[in-house]
């Protein structure tokens, strides 16, 4: 099979398209013939060596393979595997590069059956691939905040993949949303469902507080603004922080205002089949938007990484194995 791998850490040029031995599905697992795999910031962290410690701790040996979400077709089901999925069915899955499956940049990936659900009806492979990792990250962020319908949520990085899903999932859950955006992205963030939009960047928390003098119930800080978001939050409120692969943190509390800082680590939902399938349903209902910015053939994986690192991408960049 073809796979995109990292044999040494460095810039996009270190990504290599190689021939590798295709895996087979063992007990409890399924094999996916991959048609699409997204490019995420976590893939860059793997490529440059920032999660080397986690990779070594996993017992995996180089070359390493990036990629955290795929879409394709089930083509092999292992023995004693409990699944309603069938060979030939279109699916999507979350993939963890530090697990024994390796990452998603390959023509065939074997994962536990509970990491896989049917792809949204009517979606392309590229569109379906945008759901699992980013969608589950957004779902996990909202779940750890545990808000009630009618509460107000602040969202930073709302034009991005995770932030955009947070806005739409929050609205689907009956929350009011105040989100950040650059002037160029304000229309996009409003279209995603934000009730109010403030200018992104330094002092974003203070701008949210001007709209909500008593503070919002919580913030999902998808743009990793850190302390900049705290002024937005009411005393005793909550902030969800997304962790990068291999960097799981712990929940803490602001020493004077009682704001709870909640850890969001998407591997917690690796096997949350019900959560992933609920995202499929919302996609089919048109309540979350599957945004593909551009596709790249596997041989051009380096170009996809360069495009991501240039910034300004709205939607996901997707590597295709067709």
Backbone bond lengths (Angstrom), bond angles and torsions (degrees), N, CA, C in turn:
res aa  C-N    CA-C-N  psi(-1)  N-CA   C-N-CA  omega(-1)  CA-C   N-CA-C  phi
1 X - - - 1.453 - - 1.530 109.24 -
2 X 1.327 116.19 159.64 1.449 120.71 173.22 1.524 109.73 -88.58
3 X 1.322 115.93 142.50 1.457 121.17 177.62 1.516 108.43 -147.35
4 X 1.320 116.31 149.05 1.462 122.23 175.51 1.524 107.10 -102.38
5 X 1.330 116.66 121.76 1.460 120.67 -172.02 1.523 111.06 -131.22
6 X 1.341 113.47 166.22 1.460 123.09 175.31 1.523 107.36 -116.13
7 X 1.317 116.76 114.53 1.461 120.47 177.36 1.521 111.85 -95.74
8 X 1.334 115.71 -21.50 1.461 122.16 174.92 1.519 107.26 -148.85
9 X 1.323 116.41 151.28 1.448 120.17 -177.85 1.523 111.10 -78.29
10 X 1.342 114.56 147.60 1.450 118.05 178.89 1.509 112.01 163.01
11 X 1.335 116.00 -154.94 1.452 122.68 -178.62 1.518 112.19 -75.20
12 X 1.327 117.56 -177.96 1.465 121.11 -178.61 1.530 113.28 -54.00
13 X 1.328 116.99 -27.35 1.476 120.20 -177.04 1.521 112.99 -65.46
14 X 1.350 118.75 -15.00 1.467 119.28 -179.18 1.526 112.14 -79.26
15 X 1.325 117.49 -11.97 1.462 120.01 177.98 1.525 109.79 -68.79
16 X 1.317 116.52 129.72 1.466 121.91 -176.34 1.533 109.88 -125.19
17 X 1.320 115.85 134.25 1.459 120.94 171.47 1.517 107.64 -90.13
18 X 1.325 116.83 117.29 1.462 121.41 -174.00 1.522 109.65 -128.75
19 X 1.319 114.60 166.06 1.462 121.30 170.23 1.531 107.95 -93.39
20 X 1.304 116.48 131.48 1.462 121.70 -179.29 1.517 109.08 -135.22
21 X 1.309 115.29 162.58 1.462 120.03 178.75 1.524 109.63 -72.71
22 X 1.319 116.56 130.34 1.467 120.73 -179.82 1.525 109.93 -71.65
23 X 1.330 118.28 135.22 1.468 120.77 177.40 1.525 110.71 -78.70
24 X 1.323 116.24 164.63 1.465 121.90 175.54 1.514 109.60 -126.78
25 X 1.322 115.16 152.67 1.463 121.21 -175.10 1.518 111.00 -78.71
26 X 1.328 115.63 121.31 1.456 120.86 173.64 1.517 110.36 -91.15
27 X 1.313 116.00 -167.79 1.464 121.16 -178.24 1.521 110.67 -59.45
28 X 1.324 115.97 132.95 1.457 121.94 177.23 1.509 114.69 78.70
29 X 1.330 117.31 5.89 1.461 120.56 -173.64 1.529 111.53 -124.34
30 X 1.340 114.07 162.38 1.458 120.64 174.92 1.521 108.29 -130.20
31 X 1.326 115.09 153.33 1.458 119.99 174.91 1.517 109.04 -108.07
32 X 1.323 115.46 133.80 1.457 122.06 178.74 1.522 109.34 -109.67
33 X 1.324 115.97 127.27 1.469 120.25 167.71 1.526 105.31 -78.79
34 X 1.311 116.09 106.01 1.460 122.18 -171.76 1.528 110.46 -76.06
35 X 1.317 115.48 129.32 1.461 120.95 172.22 1.519 111.70 -107.41
36 X 1.343 117.99 -24.39 1.463 120.60 -177.04 1.520 109.95 -150.71
37 X 1.320 115.74 139.23 1.467 122.69 175.42 1.526 107.48 -139.75
38 X 1.319 117.14 129.79 1.461 119.54 -176.88 1.523 111.73 -78.44
39 X 1.326 114.31 163.62 1.463 122.35 175.16 1.523 107.56 -109.65
40 X 1.334 116.01 121.17 1.455 122.02 -175.77 1.523 110.71 -123.68
41 X 1.343 117.47 160.57 1.467 119.52 175.29 1.523 113.36 -54.58
42 X 1.334 117.77 -32.53 1.466 120.05 178.21 1.522 111.74 -62.40
43 X 1.336 117.25 -29.84 1.464 120.86 178.34 1.525 110.45 -67.06
44 X 1.332 115.67 -35.62 1.471 119.90 177.33 1.521 109.91 -67.10
45 X 1.338 116.79 -40.72 1.462 119.73 178.76 1.526 111.03 -60.24
46 X 1.332 117.48 -40.03 1.463 120.08 176.19 1.528 110.02 -64.09
47 X 1.317 116.54 -45.11 1.467 120.94 -175.31 1.524 112.80 -62.80
48 X 1.330 117.44 -35.67 1.463 120.07 -176.93 1.519 113.28 -91.40
49 X 1.344 116.68 -4.24 1.459 120.01 175.38 1.507 115.60 95.26
50 X 1.341 117.90 9.09 1.457 119.89 -177.44 1.525 113.43 -71.69
51 X 1.326 118.07 -17.25 1.469 119.17 177.16 1.533 110.42 -115.70
52 X 1.323 115.78 27.86 1.460 120.39 -179.51 1.530 111.68 -56.80
53 X 1.314 117.10 -40.68 1.467 120.26 -178.57 1.527 111.12 -61.45
54 X 1.337 116.23 -42.64 1.458 120.12 179.13 1.523 111.54 -66.84
55 X 1.323 116.85 -38.98 1.465 120.09 178.01 1.527 110.88 -63.22
56 X 1.324 116.87 -44.74 1.469 119.84 179.91 1.522 111.24 -66.19
57 X 1.336 116.20 -38.74 1.466 119.88 179.64 1.525 111.49 -65.27
58 X 1.341 116.52 -26.68 1.465 120.06 -179.77 1.518 112.28 -73.67
59 X 1.345 117.23 -15.63 1.450 120.84 -177.80 1.512 113.85 88.00
60 X 1.329 117.07 -0.09 1.465 119.97 177.72 1.523 110.55 -73.70
61 X 1.300 115.69 148.65 1.462 121.30 177.34 1.521 109.35 -110.72
62 X 1.326 116.28 149.11 1.464 120.38 175.53 1.535 109.44 -62.42
63 X 1.337 119.43 152.10 1.460 125.57 4.46 1.533 112.20 -76.47
64 X 1.341 114.39 148.57 1.455 120.75 179.59 1.522 110.03 -97.37
65 X 1.341 114.34 154.48 1.464 119.69 -176.24 1.523 109.28 -123.63
66 X 1.333 118.30 120.65 1.458 119.95 178.21 1.528 111.80 -75.38
67 X 1.331 114.80 178.23 1.463 121.03 172.89 1.506 113.38 111.85
68 X 1.345 116.40 131.48 1.468 120.95 -175.40 1.521 114.55 -123.97
69 X 1.325 118.38 -2.81 1.470 118.70 178.52 1.520 109.30 -155.20
70 X 1.324 114.10 143.42 1.467 120.28 -176.61 1.517 110.66 -138.59
71 X 1.320 113.89 162.29 1.460 121.68 166.17 1.520 107.60 -138.80
72 X 1.317 115.40 146.96 1.461 120.02 -179.21 1.512 110.38 177.38
73 X 1.325 115.88 -144.87 1.464 121.89 -174.20 1.528 109.39 -129.46
74 X 1.313 116.68 132.71 1.470 120.54 174.11 1.522 108.62 -65.22
75 X 1.333 116.47 125.88 1.467 117.33 178.92 1.523 112.16 -126.55
76 X 1.345 117.14 -0.21 1.468 119.34 177.76 1.528 108.30 -159.28
77 X 1.319 116.46 134.33 1.460 122.17 177.55 1.514 108.00 -122.89
78 X 1.322 116.06 125.49 1.452 120.45 -177.11 1.517 112.88 -71.43
79 X 1.336 117.07 165.36 1.467 120.99 178.76 1.529 110.73 -65.66
80 X 1.330 115.54 151.28 1.466 122.11 176.76 1.526 111.86 54.73
81 X 1.323 115.79 40.13 1.460 120.88 -179.68 1.520 109.61 -105.45
82 X 1.323 114.96 118.62 1.453 120.09 178.72 1.519 110.83 -84.94
83 X 1.313 117.22 103.56 1.459 121.52 179.12 1.516 109.57 -156.73
84 X 1.325 115.54 147.90 1.468 120.20 173.87 1.523 110.73 -91.34
85 X 1.329 117.31 -5.76 1.459 120.81 179.00 1.527 110.09 -71.97
86 X 1.314 115.64 154.68 1.459 120.97 -176.64 1.528 110.50 -128.38
87 X 1.332 115.67 154.02 1.461 120.36 175.51 1.534 109.16 -57.55
88 X 1.318 115.55 134.75 1.450 121.44 -177.88 1.516 114.43 93.83
89 X 1.337 117.67 -7.17 1.460 120.93 -177.85 1.526 110.52 -82.00
90 X 1.326 115.92 141.18 1.458 121.89 176.22 1.523 109.35 -76.94
91 X 1.339 116.20 131.20 1.462 120.46 -173.30 1.527 110.72 -139.83
92 X 1.337 114.20 170.64 1.466 122.34 170.33 1.525 106.84 -137.96
93 X 1.340 116.41 155.62 1.462 119.87 -174.96 1.516 110.89 -154.01
94 X 1.332 115.85 149.90 1.453 121.65 168.45 1.523 107.63 -89.09
95 X 1.323 116.02 140.30 1.463 122.38 -177.11 1.530 107.57 -129.33
96 X 1.320 117.40 137.06 1.458 122.14 -178.95 1.529 108.86 -111.11
97 X 1.338 118.64 112.28 1.477 120.47 -175.27 1.515 114.86 -61.11
98 X 1.349 117.69 -24.13 1.461 119.26 -179.69 1.527 111.50 -90.44
99 X 1.334 117.78 3.52 1.463 121.23 173.63 1.523 108.87 -89.22
100 X 1.332 115.96 172.27 1.469 118.86 -175.25 1.523 113.06 -68.18
101 X 1.339 116.76 -13.41 1.466 119.64 176.97 1.520 111.72 -70.64
102 X 1.346 116.91 -23.14 1.461 119.07 -169.01 1.514 109.72 73.13
103 X 1.339 116.74 -178.39 1.448 120.73 -175.33 1.517 113.82 -82.13
104 X 1.329 114.59 -176.85 1.458 122.02 -168.64 1.513 115.08 -87.10
105 X 1.340 118.44 -9.83 1.459 120.39 -174.66 1.536 111.07 -79.98
106 X 1.302 117.11 70.10 1.468 120.92 -179.85 1.515 109.39 -157.70
107 X 1.336 115.79 157.33 1.459 119.64 179.61 1.523 112.77 -69.28
108 X 1.327 116.80 -27.13 1.463 121.02 178.02 1.523 108.99 -133.31
109 X 1.322 115.81 134.12 1.454 121.95 177.26 1.523 107.97 -132.84
110 X 1.321 115.98 134.97 1.463 121.73 176.14 1.518 108.83 -108.85
111 X 1.328 116.47 126.47 1.458 121.73 -179.42 1.523 109.17 -138.19
112 X 1.326 115.92 165.69 1.461 120.14 173.34 1.521 109.47 -60.81
113 X 1.313 115.85 144.45 1.465 120.27 -176.24 1.522 112.35 -59.70
114 X 1.339 117.28 -29.82 1.468 118.77 -177.86 1.526 113.49 -80.35
115 X 1.333 117.91 3.40 1.462 121.53 172.51 1.526 111.90 -91.50
116 X 1.322 116.78 -0.28 1.461 122.01 -168.27 1.523 110.29 -124.05
117 X 1.329 116.18 137.84 1.461 120.99 170.95 1.521 108.41 -137.21
118 X 1.324 115.97 168.62 1.460 120.41 176.42 1.518 110.09 -61.35
119 X 1.321 116.41 145.35 1.464 121.16 174.55 1.522 109.41 -71.75
120 X 1.338 117.93 151.41 1.471 119.58 177.57 1.523 111.30 -57.87
121 X 1.309 116.21 133.28 1.462 120.66 178.47 1.519 109.53 -58.20
122 X 1.321 116.07 134.79 1.450 121.46 177.83 1.508 115.20 85.75
123 X 1.332 117.47 -4.37 1.465 120.15 179.87 1.522 110.55 -87.83
124 X 1.322 116.18 153.89 1.458 120.78 169.71 1.526 108.32 -80.64
125 X 1.336 116.56 168.48 1.463 119.51 175.58 1.534 110.04 -60.39
126 X 1.324 117.05 -43.16 1.465 119.94 -178.85 1.521 110.78 -61.82
127 X 1.318 117.60 -42.45 1.462 120.67 179.16 1.524 111.16 -65.08
128 X 1.326 117.39 -44.70 1.463 120.36 -179.20 1.521 111.62 -62.50
129 X 1.328 117.14 -33.76 1.461 120.60 -178.12 1.524 112.49 -65.68
130 X 1.337 117.73 -19.39 1.465 119.69 -178.37 1.521 113.12 -78.38
131 X 1.331 117.55 -7.58 1.473 119.92 -171.38 1.526 114.37 -85.80
132 X 1.338 121.12 -50.51 1.466 119.60 -162.13 1.527 116.20 -60.37
133 X 1.319 118.50 -59.52 1.459 118.59 -173.61 1.521 111.94 -71.17
134 X 1.337 116.45 -50.29 1.455 119.14 -178.55 1.526 111.62 -68.37
135 X 1.310 117.22 -40.64 1.458 120.05 178.65 1.514 112.58 -64.82
136 X 1.332 116.67 -42.78 1.467 119.79 179.17 1.529 111.49 -69.33
137 X 1.335 117.65 -31.92 1.455 119.85 175.57 1.529 110.12 -63.06
138 X 1.327 116.29 -45.77 1.456 120.26 177.93 1.530 111.33 -63.62
139 X 1.338 116.23 -41.97 1.466 120.28 179.12 1.523 111.00 -62.27
140 X 1.321 117.00 -43.22 1.454 121.30 179.56 1.528 110.98 -63.78
141 X 1.341 116.81 -41.55 1.464 120.00 179.14 1.521 111.24 -58.93
142 X 1.320 116.74 -45.39 1.457 119.58 179.99 1.527 111.69 -69.22
143 X 1.318 116.87 -34.73 1.463 119.64 -179.94 1.524 111.46 -67.41
144 X 1.342 118.48 -39.78 1.462 118.99 -179.40 1.521 111.14 -71.12
145 X 1.334 117.47 -24.58 1.460 119.69 177.20 1.522 111.82 -77.73
146 X 1.340 117.16 -30.75 1.465 122.57 173.68 1.528 111.58 53.21
147 X 1.327 116.49 55.00 1.458 121.38 179.09 1.521 111.25 -86.00
148 X 1.313 115.66 166.86 1.465 121.68 179.40 1.520 109.85 -110.27
149 X 1.330 117.91 150.56 1.462 119.95 176.45 1.525 110.59 -51.16
150 X 1.324 115.25 136.33 1.454 120.46 -177.35 1.508 114.03 97.35
151 X 1.344 117.86 -19.31 1.462 121.00 175.81 1.531 109.59 -67.51
152 X 1.333 115.28 158.25 1.460 120.79 179.22 1.515 109.88 -107.53
153 X 1.330 115.74 130.55 1.464 123.78 -177.86 1.509 110.04 -116.84
154 X 1.336 117.04 133.24 1.446 121.55 169.22 1.520 110.15 -92.89
155 X 1.318 117.42 144.40 1.467 121.81 -179.69 1.524 108.17 -134.64
156 X 1.344 116.66 123.81 1.461 120.13 170.36 1.529 108.91 -100.55
157 X 1.327 115.96 156.17 1.461 119.87 -176.99 1.516 111.64 67.25
158 X 1.338 117.16 32.87 1.460 120.93 -171.21 1.516 113.90 -67.98
159 X 1.336 117.89 -21.98 1.465 119.83 178.76 1.522 112.41 -82.35
160 X 1.335 117.68 -11.84 1.454 121.79 -179.64 1.513 112.45 -80.80
161 X 1.332 115.42 179.66 1.467 120.04 -175.14 1.521 112.06 -66.24
162 X 1.335 117.53 -51.15 1.461 120.14 179.39 1.520 110.59 -68.00
163 X 1.337 116.73 -48.14 1.457 119.76 -178.26 1.515 112.88 -60.58
164 X 1.332 116.51 -39.16 1.462 119.46 178.31 1.510 112.43 -63.24
165 X 1.335 116.62 -41.94 1.467 119.68 176.57 1.522 110.97 -65.54
166 X 1.349 117.54 -36.94 1.465 119.80 177.75 1.524 110.05 -59.65
167 X 1.327 116.60 -46.76 1.467 119.85 179.96 1.525 110.21 -57.44
168 X 1.326 116.96 -48.55 1.460 119.50 -175.23 1.525 112.44 -70.63
169 X 1.324 117.69 -39.41 1.466 119.71 177.73 1.519 110.97 -68.13
170 X 1.329 117.30 -36.06 1.463 119.96 177.39 1.523 110.58 -63.52
171 X 1.319 116.78 -43.54 1.459 119.28 178.13 1.521 111.44 -64.88
172 X 1.338 116.97 -39.01 1.463 120.34 177.02 1.520 111.29 -62.39
173 X 1.354 117.05 -27.14 1.449 121.84 179.13 1.512 114.35 -91.72
174 X 1.321 117.82 8.06 1.451 120.94 175.07 1.515 115.36 84.69
175 X 1.333 118.32 17.18 1.455 121.45 179.23 1.518 111.06 -90.48
176 X 1.325 116.49 156.14 1.451 122.30 167.60 1.526 107.38 -91.04
177 X 1.319 117.36 142.49 1.462 120.92 -173.30 1.516 110.57 -127.71
178 X 1.330 115.63 128.08 1.460 121.79 167.80 1.520 106.30 -115.39
179 X 1.328 116.69 121.32 1.465 122.07 -170.50 1.517 110.52 -125.48
180 X 1.328 114.75 159.90 1.462 119.77 177.87 1.525 110.56 -97.34
181 X 1.325 115.43 157.07 1.467 120.61 176.61 1.518 108.53 -166.60
182 X 1.323 115.24 151.78 1.459 120.21 167.21 1.527 107.36 -74.34
183 X 1.324 117.96 162.18 1.466 118.81 177.42 1.529 112.64 -54.30
184 X 1.334 117.24 -36.20 1.466 120.49 -179.17 1.518 112.37 -68.98
185 X 1.337 117.33 -23.79 1.465 121.20 -176.15 1.525 113.50 -103.99
186 X 1.314 117.64 -0.04 1.466 119.62 -175.19 1.524 111.76 -60.33
187 X 1.327 117.38 -41.68 1.460 120.45 179.82 1.528 110.80 -64.20
188 X 1.344 116.93 -40.75 1.456 121.03 178.68 1.520 110.81 -61.85
189 X 1.320 117.60 -48.18 1.462 121.45 -176.37 1.531 110.53 -66.26
190 X 1.321 116.59 -36.19 1.466 119.67 175.13 1.525 110.44 -64.98
191 X 1.330 116.62 -41.20 1.469 120.35 178.91 1.523 111.54 -64.52
192 X 1.331 117.38 -30.71 1.463 120.27 177.16 1.517 111.88 -69.89
193 X 1.347 117.36 -17.88 1.451 119.89 174.33 1.513 116.07 124.92
194 X 1.339 118.82 -0.45 1.458 120.11 -178.95 1.530 110.46 -60.42
195 X 1.331 116.52 134.34 1.463 121.03 178.85 1.523 111.46 -76.20
196 X 1.331 115.73 -33.75 1.460 121.29 179.09 1.528 108.08 -140.20
197 X 1.337 116.07 150.21 1.462 121.03 -179.51 1.520 108.96 -130.29
198 X 1.334 115.77 133.00 1.461 121.90 173.87 1.526 108.48 -116.92
199 X 1.316 115.88 161.46 1.462 120.70 179.30 1.527 109.76 -69.31
200 X 1.308 117.00 135.03 1.456 122.11 -179.21 1.528 110.62 -73.71
201 X 1.364 115.52 167.21 1.458 120.06 173.37 1.514 113.49 106.24
202 X 1.327 115.62 -165.14 1.456 122.84 -176.78 1.531 111.13 -51.35
203 X 1.336 115.78 138.00 1.470 123.65 179.02 1.525 112.79 68.59
204 X 1.344 117.33 23.97 1.461 119.50 179.14 1.524 111.02 -61.17
205 X 1.339 117.08 -36.33 1.458 119.75 178.74 1.513 112.75 -62.37
206 X 1.314 116.91 -38.15 1.460 120.56 179.13 1.530 110.84 -68.14
207 X 1.319 117.17 -35.58 1.463 119.62 178.39 1.526 111.14 -68.43
208 X 1.332 116.73 -37.30 1.466 119.10 175.82 1.522 109.64 -65.26
209 X 1.334 117.02 -40.06 1.464 120.89 -178.41 1.530 111.36 -64.66
210 X 1.333 117.97 -31.03 1.457 120.68 176.80 1.525 111.20 -62.86
211 X 1.342 116.01 -34.54 1.467 119.81 177.38 1.522 111.82 -78.84
212 X 1.335 116.10 -27.98 1.469 121.53 -176.58 1.532 108.19 -130.18
213 X 1.323 117.69 83.44 1.467 121.46 -173.76 1.525 114.28 -56.65
214 X 1.324 118.23 -27.12 1.466 120.65 178.29 1.525 112.55 -87.82
215 X 1.317 116.63 -3.53 1.461 121.20 -178.40 1.513 112.36 89.10
216 X 1.329 116.30 151.53 1.464 121.25 175.59 1.530 109.63 -84.92
217 X 1.304 116.22 160.12 1.469 120.74 -177.69 1.520 112.21 -65.12
218 X 1.340 116.08 -35.31 1.466 119.78 -175.03 1.518 109.54 -163.33
219 X 1.330 115.21 165.58 1.466 122.66 175.22 1.520 108.68 -134.46
220 X 1.329 116.67 135.38 1.462 121.58 164.58 1.524 106.21 -98.51
221 X 1.318 115.47 114.39 1.462 121.09 -175.20 1.522 109.86 -95.16
222 X 1.334 115.52 74.51 1.465 120.20 -178.78 1.521 112.10 -73.22
223 X 1.342 117.92 -19.73 1.462 121.27 178.41 1.517 112.70 -91.27
224 X 1.338 116.64 2.58 1.469 122.71 178.73 1.534 110.95 53.94
225 X 1.328 115.71 53.55 1.456 122.31 178.35 1.532 112.69 -82.54
226 X 1.325 116.70 -12.69 1.452 120.55 175.50 1.518 113.12 63.92
227 X 1.326 116.80 -132.29 1.462 121.77 -175.86 1.518 112.83 -61.94
228 X 1.340 117.56 -18.01 1.464 120.05 179.61 1.528 112.15 -59.93
229 X 1.347 117.66 -25.97 1.465 119.13 -176.61 1.522 112.76 -86.61
230 X 1.318 118.67 -16.17 1.466 121.05 -172.19 1.521 114.12 -58.97
231 X 1.349 120.15 -38.63 1.470 118.00 179.01 1.526 113.80 -59.59
232 X 1.326 117.96 -21.49 1.468 120.57 -178.75 1.519 112.78 -72.27
233 X 1.330 116.95 -22.49 1.464 121.29 -165.98 1.523 111.13 -96.92
234 X 1.310 115.53 136.61 1.451 121.19 176.29 1.528 110.54 -65.40
235 X 1.329 117.42 152.46 1.460 120.27 175.45 1.528 109.35 -56.28
236 X 1.335 116.38 133.54 1.462 120.74 -176.72 1.514 114.00 80.98
237 X 1.346 117.18 5.36 1.456 120.88 178.93 1.521 112.07 -80.56
238 X 1.339 115.64 -164.42 1.456 120.19 -173.22 1.526 111.63 -138.44
239 X 1.330 114.82 149.52 1.467 121.98 174.33 1.519 108.16 -130.53
240 X 1.319 117.27 132.10 1.467 122.42 176.35 1.525 109.11 -103.78
241 X 1.335 115.89 126.96 1.461 122.05 -179.68 1.522 108.95 -115.79
242 X 1.327 116.41 126.89 1.466 121.80 -179.93 1.521 109.47 -82.12
243 X 1.328 116.79 127.85 1.464 121.74 179.50 1.516 110.62 -95.62
244 X 1.312 116.30 148.04 1.458 120.98 176.77 1.527 109.26 -82.98
245 X 1.355 118.09 163.73 1.459 120.80 -179.52 1.528 111.61 -55.89
246 X 1.328 116.18 135.72 1.453 121.44 177.52 1.510 114.14 79.30
247 X 1.362 117.90 5.98 1.455 120.76 -175.47 1.523 111.00 -126.95
248 X 1.285 117.28 47.80 1.460 119.03 -179.68 1.519 109.88 -67.07
249 X 1.325 115.76 129.86 1.454 121.35 179.65 1.513 111.52 -105.61
250 X 1.319 115.93 -164.92 1.452 121.41 177.68 1.521 108.61 -129.36
251 X 1.316 116.56 152.79 1.447 121.00 178.53 1.523 109.96 -70.22
252 X 1.336 116.36 141.42 1.456 121.89 179.74 1.522 108.91 -132.97
253 X 1.340 116.44 179.65 1.456 121.11 179.35 1.521 109.45 -136.01
254 X 1.333 115.84 138.35 1.460 120.37 176.16 1.525 108.99 -60.97
255 X 1.339 118.31 132.95 1.463 120.80 -170.46 1.522 115.04 -65.84
256 X 1.320 119.04 -25.41 1.463 119.46 -176.51 1.529 113.86 -115.98
257 X 1.329 117.83 -28.89 1.466 119.56 -173.79 1.515 113.13 -103.54
258 X 1.317 118.02 -3.76 1.460 120.57 177.05 1.507 114.47 69.57
259 X 1.339 118.01 19.17 1.467 120.75 177.92 1.517 108.59 -76.46
260 X 1.330 116.79 127.50 1.457 121.83 179.97 1.536 109.61 -87.31
261 X 1.336 115.57 126.84 1.462 121.09 177.21 1.520 107.33 -99.48
262 X 1.321 117.01 110.87 1.458 122.50 -173.71 1.528 110.82 -99.59
263 X 1.313 115.40 135.40 1.461 122.95 178.82 1.527 110.31 -81.10
264 X 1.323 116.95 135.62 1.473 122.22 175.38 1.512 107.96 -122.26
265 X 1.318 115.99 114.99 1.463 122.45 -176.95 1.514 107.70 -131.47
266 X 1.327 116.93 106.06 1.457 120.33 -170.13 1.527 114.12 -60.06
267 X 1.359 121.46 -29.30 1.463 117.73 176.13 1.534 114.54 -56.66
268 X 1.345 117.62 -18.33 1.466 119.40 173.87 1.521 111.50 -59.32
269 X 1.334 116.90 -24.46 1.458 121.11 -178.24 1.533 112.17 -108.61
270 X 1.322 117.38 18.93 1.461 120.13 179.16 1.521 111.61 -55.21
271 X 1.324 116.64 -39.44 1.467 120.75 -175.76 1.529 112.46 -109.64
272 X 1.320 116.71 19.79 1.463 121.38 -178.96 1.528 109.59 -85.98
273 X 1.313 115.52 71.92 1.463 120.90 -175.50 1.520 111.87 -55.76
274 X 1.334 116.94 -40.31 1.458 120.26 -178.14 1.528 111.45 -64.48
275 X 1.327 116.34 -37.64 1.461 119.63 179.31 1.532 110.64 -66.73
276 X 1.327 116.27 -44.30 1.460 120.09 -179.78 1.526 110.66 -65.37
277 X 1.330 116.63 -40.65 1.459 119.01 -179.60 1.525 111.43 -68.51
278 X 1.331 117.34 -30.61 1.467 119.04 176.59 1.526 110.76 -65.55
279 X 1.338 117.10 -31.48 1.462 120.28 175.28 1.524 110.64 -67.50
280 X 1.333 116.22 -37.86 1.478 119.43 175.28 1.528 110.26 -57.78
281 X 1.324 116.29 -45.59 1.467 120.32 -178.31 1.526 110.66 -61.88
282 X 1.328 116.87 -45.23 1.458 120.26 179.87 1.524 111.81 -63.53
283 X 1.336 116.81 -36.35 1.463 120.05 176.61 1.520 110.79 -64.68
284 X 1.314 116.45 -42.17 1.465 120.16 179.44 1.522 111.57 -66.20
285 X 1.329 116.51 -29.48 1.464 121.18 178.05 1.521 112.57 -82.12
286 X 1.343 116.83 -6.30 1.448 120.81 -177.95 1.517 114.09 77.06
287 X 1.342 116.78 18.07 1.472 120.35 -177.27 1.523 112.62 -92.55
288 X 1.337 117.38 -14.68 1.457 121.10 166.13 1.526 107.70 -126.73
289 X 1.311 115.54 147.18 1.455 122.58 -172.74 1.518 109.98 -104.94
290 X 1.329 116.01 128.31 1.462 121.90 -179.50 1.531 107.77 -93.51
291 X 1.335 115.81 103.03 1.467 120.64 -170.04 1.526 110.92 -104.17
292 X 1.300 116.20 112.66 1.463 122.69 174.91 1.523 107.81 -106.77
293 X 1.349 115.58 119.83 1.458 119.73 179.53 1.524 111.19 -81.53
294 X 1.353 116.42 -42.01 1.464 120.45 -175.52 1.519 108.64 -169.08
295 X 1.312 116.89 149.47 1.459 121.31 174.82 1.521 109.88 -112.69
296 X 1.338 114.82 152.29 1.461 122.95 -179.82 1.525 108.55 -134.78
297 X 1.328 118.77 136.98 1.462 119.08 171.08 1.523 109.69 -64.43
298 X 1.326 116.30 155.26 1.462 120.52 -176.47 1.524 112.43 -55.30
299 X 1.327 117.11 -33.83 1.468 120.25 -179.98 1.520 112.03 -65.26
300 X 1.331 117.80 -17.73 1.463 122.15 -179.38 1.523 111.86 -107.19
301 X 1.321 117.41 28.99 1.466 120.51 179.66 1.524 111.59 -57.61
302 X 1.333 116.90 -36.83 1.468 119.88 179.09 1.526 110.90 -61.44
303 X 1.316 117.12 -39.19 1.461 120.60 178.56 1.522 110.67 -65.01
304 X 1.322 117.00 -36.83 1.461 120.50 177.25 1.526 110.78 -63.04
305 X 1.335 116.56 -42.02 1.466 120.26 178.57 1.529 110.93 -66.26
306 X 1.324 116.99 -38.77 1.463 119.12 177.90 1.525 110.70 -63.06
307 X 1.319 116.36 -40.99 1.462 120.12 179.25 1.526 110.88 -63.34
308 X 1.324 117.23 -40.97 1.465 120.39 178.39 1.517 110.89 -63.00
309 X 1.324 116.38 -43.64 1.460 120.09 -176.32 1.521 112.71 -72.35
310 X 1.312 118.05 -21.92 1.471 119.85 174.72 1.522 111.08 -69.12
311 X 1.327 116.84 -24.66 1.455 121.38 177.82 1.511 112.51 83.75
312 X 1.326 114.78 176.84 1.455 120.84 178.51 1.508 114.71 78.51
313 X 1.347 117.57 9.01 1.462 120.63 -179.01 1.526 108.90 -77.61
314 X 1.313 116.58 130.79 1.462 121.41 176.26 1.516 107.89 -116.66
315 X 1.321 116.57 111.48 1.458 121.58 -168.52 1.515 108.47 100.90
316 X 1.321 117.01 -175.18 1.460 120.72 -175.34 1.517 110.94 -102.83
317 X 1.332 114.49 144.70 1.446 121.76 165.77 1.533 107.41 -86.56
318 X 1.313 116.49 137.48 1.456 120.72 -171.21 1.516 110.58 -130.80
319 X 1.335 116.04 130.17 1.458 122.92 172.90 1.526 107.98 -90.96
320 X 1.323 116.56 131.64 1.466 119.95 -176.91 1.525 110.35 -115.54
321 X 1.322 115.09 140.24 1.475 123.57 174.89 1.519 106.71 -116.25
322 X 1.321 116.88 85.57 1.465 120.43 -176.46 1.521 110.30 -113.96
